[in-house]
């Protein structure tokens, strides 16, 4: 079977602005693939081309074996994908149940309406009109509308915007459950923790190009980066007293960077025990996904992208 999403040398421009400039990536069956990038980097334009909302200037795009730019197969594609864009236009005077039921009618084999309402945490809200829902509740409704068609491929664009921490983690579990059931998911998010928790693979887009691709653990050489050991300097001690090279930082702590953190940590703890003191606030970590993302996108000026309505986002 071919991959659900294949993008090769994708190009899209708006006048002199190259919004997408040679993007290539592949999404495999049953995986969660995250596109990361600053506003204006090209990820929203890329998503809209894959969803069939925008035409491309060049390159090859295959979504579930179909060309999203081919109007003759647009209906067939729409029946097999689910969309959760940043903004969904729904009738404000319909109830939650009426909204989900109406959308279910657009698909040949939709999921059960009550099941979907329960899955997204809207049970008990069925009779409320859309206009009375808070931002977080509306976002749950957006998720329900994306799922109701029982899609093979689900596009999630900033799916947990407006969620509190508990609701966000519940949504993450829902996304994991969809993947476990065989749904392929293409995700965009500005929450690096969300990408870390959900994505099997990620690609970072900067200035219209993919600048790195890999798992959240290995992206940009993250797994091989030097570890950071941080702690508060014991009273009466100076950085020069330490048995390893360290630098003070802006948080009032000292940082030791090492390619061999086990050995460095052993020397530090031996030193502290020998002096009868403690290394308060001791932590050991490697650069986070957010650290790597910020480094990879540091040169991106974030020129505004074009939305479905043709305005800057």
C-alpha positions in Angstrom: 0.0 0.0 0.0 1.2 3.5 -0.8 1.8 6.0 2.0 -1.4 8.0 2.9 0.5 11.3 2.3 3.3 11.9 -0.1 4.7 15.4 -0.7 7.6 15.9 -3.1 9.1 19.3 -4.0 6.0 21.3 -3.2 5.9 24.9 -4.2 3.4 27.7 -3.6 3.9 31.5 -3.9 1.9 34.6 -3.5 3.5 37.2 -5.7 7.1 37.6 -4.7 6.6 35.6 -1.4 7.6 31.9 -1.6 5.3 30.5 1.1 6.3 26.9 0.3 9.6 26.4 -1.4 10.4 22.8 -2.1 8.8 20.9 0.8 9.0 17.1 0.8 7.8 14.6 3.4 5.9 11.3 3.7 3.4 10.2 6.3 3.0 6.5 6.9 -0.1 4.5 7.7 -1.2 4.7 11.3 1.3 7.3 12.5 0.9 10.8 13.9 3.1 13.2 11.9 3.6 16.7 13.2 4.4 19.8 11.1 6.1 22.4 13.3 6.9 26.0 12.4 6.5 29.6 13.3 3.5 31.6 12.0 4.3 32.3 8.3 6.8 29.4 8.0 4.6 27.6 5.4 2.9 24.9 7.4 -0.6 26.2 7.1 -0.3 26.7 3.3 1.1 23.1 3.1 -1.8 21.7 5.1 -4.4 23.6 2.9 -2.9 22.2 -0.3 -3.1 18.7 1.1 -6.7 19.3 2.2 -7.7 20.6 -1.3 -8.3 24.2 -0.2 -5.4 25.6 -2.2 -3.8 24.8 -5.5 -0.1 24.3 -5.7 2.3 26.0 -8.1 4.5 22.9 -8.5 5.5 19.5 -7.1 3.8 16.2 -6.5 1.1 15.6 -3.8 -0.7 12.4 -3.1 -3.3 12.1 -0.4 -4.9 8.6 0.1 -4.0 7.8 -3.5 -5.7 11.0 -4.9 -4.4 14.4 -6.0 -6.1 17.0 -3.7 -5.8 19.5 -6.6 -8.0 17.4 -8.9 -11.5 18.7 -8.7 -12.9 15.5 -10.3 -12.0 13.5 -7.2 -12.6 16.2 -4.6 -15.7 14.5 -3.2 -14.1 11.1 -3.0 -11.2 12.6 -1.0 -13.5 14.7 1.3 -15.4 11.5 2.2 -12.2 9.9 3.4 -10.5 12.7 5.4 -11.4 14.6 8.6 -10.6 18.2 9.1 -10.1 20.1 12.4 -8.8 23.5 11.1 -8.1 26.4 13.5 -11.5 27.9 12.8 -14.7 26.0 11.8 -17.7 27.9 10.6 -20.8 26.3 12.2 -24.4 27.5 12.6 -24.5 29.2 16.0 -28.2 28.5 16.6 -27.9 24.7 16.2 -27.4 22.5 19.2 -24.3 20.4 19.7 -26.3 17.2 18.7 -27.8 18.9 15.6 -24.4 20.1 14.5 -22.8 16.7 14.7 -25.8 14.9 13.2 -25.9 17.3 10.3 -22.2 16.7 9.5 -22.6 13.0 9.9 -25.0 13.2 6.9 -22.1 14.3 4.6 -20.4 10.9 4.9 -21.3 7.4 3.5 -20.3 5.6 6.7 -20.2 8.0 9.7 -19.5 7.1 13.3 -22.3 7.0 15.8 -23.3 10.5 16.8 -23.7 9.7 20.5 -20.4 7.8 20.6 -18.5 10.8 19.1 -20.1 13.3 21.4 -19.0 11.2 24.4 -15.5 10.6 23.0 -14.8 14.3 22.8 -16.2 15.0 26.3 -19.4 16.8 25.2 -21.8 14.4 26.9 -24.4 16.5 28.8 -23.9 19.4 26.4 -26.0 17.9 23.5 -28.9 20.3 23.8 -26.8 23.5 24.2 -26.6 25.8 21.3 -23.2 26.4 19.7 -23.3 30.1 20.4 -23.5 29.5 24.2 -20.4 27.3 24.3 -17.0 28.5 25.6 -13.9 28.5 23.5 -12.8 25.2 24.9 -16.2 23.5 24.4 -16.3 24.8 20.8 -12.9 23.2 20.2 -14.3 19.9 21.5 -17.1 20.3 19.0 -14.5 20.9 16.2 -12.9 17.6 17.1 -16.2 15.9 17.0 -16.9 17.3 13.5 -13.4 16.1 12.3 -14.1 12.6 13.7 -17.7 12.0 12.7 -16.9 10.8 9.2 -14.7 8.0 10.5 -11.8 9.3 8.4 -8.8 7.3 7.2 -6.7 10.5 7.5 -7.3 13.2 10.1 -5.9 16.7 9.8 -5.5 18.5 13.1 -4.5 22.1 13.0 -3.8 23.4 16.6 -6.4 21.0 18.0 -6.2 21.9 21.7 -6.1 25.7 21.5 -8.2 27.0 24.4 -8.1 23.8 26.4 -7.2 23.7 30.1 -4.5 21.1 31.1 -7.0 18.4 32.0 -8.9 18.8 28.7 -5.7 18.9 26.7 -4.5 15.6 28.2 -7.9 14.0 27.6 -7.7 15.2 23.9 -4.2 13.7 23.6 -5.5 10.3 24.8 -8.3 10.6 22.3 -5.8 11.2 19.5 -3.8 8.2 20.6 -6.9 6.1 20.6 -7.6 7.1 17.0 -4.1 6.2 16.0 -4.4 2.8 17.7 -7.6 2.2 15.7 -5.7 2.8 12.5 -6.3 6.5 11.7 -3.4 8.3 10.2 -3.0 11.8 11.7 -1.3 14.9 10.4 -0.9 17.5 13.2 0.2 21.1 13.5 0.8 22.6 16.9 2.6 25.4 18.7 2.7 23.3 21.9 6.0 21.5 21.9 4.8 19.3 24.7 1.9 18.2 22.5 4.3 17.3 19.7 6.5 15.4 22.2 3.6 13.5 23.6 1.8 12.6 20.4 4.0 12.6 17.3 5.8 9.5 16.0 7.7 11.8 13.7 8.0 15.6 13.2 9.2 17.9 10.5 10.2 21.5 11.2 9.4 24.0 8.4 11.2 27.3 8.3 11.0 29.9 5.6 9.0 27.5 3.4 11.4 24.6 3.7 11.8 21.5 5.8 14.9 22.1 7.9 14.8 19.0 10.0 12.8 15.7 10.3 12.9 12.9 12.7 11.4 11.6 15.9 10.8 14.0 18.8 13.7 12.3 20.6 16.2 12.5 17.7 15.2 15.7 15.9 18.1 18.0 15.2 20.6 15.6 16.9 18.7 16.1 20.2 19.6 12.6 21.5 23.3 13.1 20.9 23.4 16.6 22.4 25.5 17.4 25.4 23.6 16.9 28.7 23.1 19.8 31.1 23.6 19.4 34.8 22.2 22.3 36.9 22.3 23.0 40.6 22.7 25.8 43.2 26.2 26.5 44.2 26.7 25.5 47.8 27.2 28.4 50.3 30.8 29.4 50.6 31.8 27.8 47.3 32.7 29.4 44.0 32.5 28.0 40.5 36.3 27.6 40.6 36.0 25.1 43.5 34.0 22.6 41.5 35.7 19.5 40.1 34.2 20.2 36.6 33.9 23.2 34.3 30.7 25.1 35.1 29.1 28.4 34.2 26.7 30.5 36.2 23.3 31.2 34.6 20.6 33.8 34.8 18.5 31.7 37.2 21.1 31.9 40.0 22.2 28.3 39.3 25.3 26.9 37.7 25.3 24.7 34.6 27.7 21.9 33.6 27.5 20.7 30.0 28.9 17.3 29.4 29.0 14.5 26.7 29.5 12.1 29.6 27.0 13.2 32.2 27.3 10.0 34.4 31.0 10.7 35.0 30.5 14.4 35.6 27.7 13.8 38.0 29.8 11.2 39.9 32.6 13.8 40.3 30.2 16.4 41.5 28.4 14.3 44.0 31.7 12.9 45.4 32.9 16.5 45.8 29.6 17.6 47.6 29.7 14.6 49.9 33.3 15.2 50.8 32.4 18.7 51.8 29.3 17.6 53.7 27.1 19.8 51.5 24.2 19.3 49.1 23.7 20.2 45.4 20.3 21.9 45.9 18.0 21.9 42.9 20.1 19.3 41.0 18.7 18.4 37.6 20.1 16.5 34.6 18.6 16.9 31.1 19.3 17.3 27.4 18.0 20.1 25.2 14.2 19.9 25.0 12.2 19.6 21.8 11.4 23.3 22.3 15.2 24.2 22.6 15.8 22.4 19.3 12.8 23.9 17.6 13.8 27.5 18.6 17.3 26.8 17.2 16.0 25.5 13.9 13.6 28.3 13.4 15.8 31.2 14.7 16.2 32.7 11.2 12.6 32.5 10.2 11.1 35.9 10.0 7.6 34.5 10.1 6.1 36.3 7.1 2.2 36.1 7.3 0.7 33.1 5.5 -2.5 33.2 3.5 -5.6 31.5 5.1 -8.5 29.9 3.3 -10.2 33.3 3.1 -7.2 34.8 1.5 -6.2 37.1 4.4 -2.9 37.1 6.4 -2.8 34.8 9.4 
